[in-house]
Amino acid sequence: MKLVYFTLTLSIASLFMVSTTSSQTPEILSECLQGEELTRIATCSQIIDLTSGEVAATDLIDVYYMRGTTYLNDRKFELAIADFSEVISMNPDHFRAYNYRGSAYSDYWILKWLV
C-alpha cells in the first residue's frame, strides 16, 4: 500500500464541488491525494460520494486518510475521527490511521476541557 507522507499545517478549507464523469476520476483522485489543502476536502468527498465503484479499495483508503488528515489540520476533530475510523475498518493494519485518530481524540478532549 502506498504510504502518504505530508506535513501537518493549518489551513482554511474552501469547499466547492465540480461535476464528475468517469474520465475525470483519475484527475480528481490525484487532486485529492496530492493537491492543495484548500481543495482537498471537497475533492476527497467527491470521490467518496462516487457510487459507481470506479475507485479501487486501496485508493479509497488513501482518500479517507487524506481527508481525515485535512480535517485534523483544520481542527475538525469529530470528522477526522470518523474518517480515520473508516480507514481502520477497511485496513486494520493502517498504523498511521490509529496514530492520527488517537491524536484527534486527544485534541478533541483537550479542546472540550478548555472550553
C-alpha positions as CSV (number, residue, x, y, z in Angstrom):
1,M,0.0,0.0,0.0
2,K,1.3,3.4,-0.9
3,L,2.0,5.4,2.2
4,V,1.3,9.1,2.0
5,Y,3.6,11.5,3.8
6,F,2.5,15.0,4.5
7,T,3.3,18.0,6.6
8,L,0.7,19.0,9.2
9,T,-0.2,22.6,8.6
10,L,-3.2,24.6,9.5
11,S,-5.3,25.8,6.6
12,I,-8.8,27.1,5.9
13,A,-10.8,24.7,3.8
14,S,-12.6,26.2,0.8
15,L,-15.4,23.8,-0.1
16,F,-16.6,23.6,-3.7
17,M,-17.8,20.8,-5.9
18,V,-17.3,20.2,-9.6
19,S,-19.1,17.8,-11.8
20,T,-17.6,14.3,-12.1
21,T,-17.5,11.9,-15.0
22,S,-15.7,8.6,-15.2
23,S,-13.0,10.2,-17.3
24,Q,-12.4,12.8,-14.6
25,T,-11.9,10.2,-11.8
26,P,-8.1,9.8,-12.1
27,E,-7.7,13.6,-12.1
28,I,-9.9,14.1,-9.1
29,L,-8.1,11.3,-7.2
30,S,-4.8,12.9,-8.0
31,E,-6.1,16.3,-6.7
32,C,-7.3,14.7,-3.5
33,L,-4.1,12.8,-2.8
34,Q,-1.6,15.4,-4.0
35,G,-3.4,18.7,-4.4
36,E,-3.7,21.8,-2.4
37,E,-5.1,21.6,1.1
38,L,-7.6,24.3,0.3
39,T,-9.5,22.0,-2.1
40,R,-8.7,18.6,-0.6
41,I,-11.8,18.1,1.5
42,A,-14.1,18.9,-1.5
43,T,-12.3,16.6,-3.9
44,C,-11.9,13.7,-1.5
45,S,-15.5,14.0,-0.5
46,Q,-16.4,13.9,-4.2
47,I,-14.5,10.6,-4.7
48,I,-16.1,9.1,-1.6
49,D,-19.6,10.0,-2.9
50,L,-19.0,8.1,-6.2
51,T,-21.3,5.2,-6.1
52,S,-20.3,3.5,-9.4
53,G,-17.4,1.6,-8.0
54,E,-14.9,3.5,-10.1
55,V,-12.4,3.9,-7.2
56,A,-10.3,0.9,-6.1
57,A,-10.5,0.0,-2.4
58,T,-6.8,0.9,-1.8
59,D,-7.4,4.3,-3.3
60,L,-10.5,4.8,-1.2
61,I,-8.5,4.1,1.9
62,D,-6.0,6.8,0.9
63,V,-8.8,9.2,0.1
64,Y,-10.4,8.7,3.6
65,Y,-6.9,9.1,5.2
66,M,-6.1,12.3,3.3
67,R,-9.5,13.8,4.1
68,G,-9.0,12.8,7.7
69,T,-5.6,14.5,7.9
70,T,-7.0,17.6,6.4
71,Y,-9.9,17.6,8.9
72,L,-7.4,17.2,11.7
73,N,-5.3,20.1,10.4
74,D,-8.5,22.2,10.3
75,R,-9.3,21.2,13.9
76,K,-12.5,19.4,12.8
77,F,-11.7,16.6,15.2
78,E,-15.0,14.7,15.1
79,L,-14.9,14.5,11.3
80,A,-11.2,13.4,11.4
81,I,-12.1,10.7,13.9
82,A,-14.8,9.4,11.6
83,D,-12.5,9.3,8.6
84,F,-9.7,7.6,10.4
85,S,-12.2,5.0,11.9
86,E,-13.3,4.3,8.3
87,V,-9.7,3.7,7.2
88,I,-9.2,1.3,10.2
89,S,-12.4,-0.6,9.3
90,M,-11.1,-1.0,5.7
91,N,-7.5,-1.8,6.7
92,P,-6.9,-2.8,10.4
93,D,-3.1,-2.7,9.8
94,H,-3.0,1.0,8.9
95,F,-1.0,2.2,11.9
96,R,-0.9,5.8,10.9
97,A,-4.7,6.0,11.0
98,Y,-4.6,4.7,14.6
99,N,-2.0,7.2,15.4
100,Y,-3.9,10.2,13.9
101,R,-7.2,9.0,15.3
102,G,-5.6,9.0,18.7
103,S,-4.3,12.5,18.2
104,A,-7.7,13.7,17.1
105,Y,-9.4,12.2,20.2
106,S,-6.7,13.8,22.4
107,D,-7.0,17.2,20.8
108,Y,-10.8,16.9,20.8
109,W,-10.9,16.3,24.6
110,I,-8.3,18.9,25.3
111,L,-10.4,21.4,23.4
112,K,-13.6,20.3,25.2
113,W,-11.9,20.6,28.6
114,L,-10.5,24.1,27.9
115,V,-13.9,25.5,26.8
